[in-house]
């Protein structure tokens, strides 16, 4: 490997080994002594499957882009939406 003076992104490939969510506000990354405080964990649904992540540095700030998988929900059709759709088709 060659020396790099700056790295802008680090792939975190496996949830639970290379990174994991600790509590409501922290993420632990493998090889770091302390957990990192993050914002926005509340956006991840409880029933979602968490996969990989990417730690990114942009404009002097650090971001964690996580890949999340969740089951596809069927759209909810109300009677009002059904009537509007039938009027448009006719």
Steps between C-alpha positions, in 0.01 A plus 500: 500500500609851427488787746201733468508839666121529522213254486150635431298180548530173689271206414348323801393174342339294775251621758576354842871445427644812338231732639194486723237729646543549875196649672297785352780742415826311450675284240807291574751444219753217519848619594383816676517522880193720544154494349399784269195712568276514195176670410214346305495144633128547565449492121589129489184288550510243781414209268757592232803288418821700532777406256816690412596863549742755363679756715543813289684828559356796305588864547661432837197311640459125551197307378391138534300366206331175603334247271165388641265232365135481597197311375292669236166612634185483289347844433189583698207590276214697647153525352566864406814405300311221323225741391753755370682231306179367342398854396835559331480173307144560378 
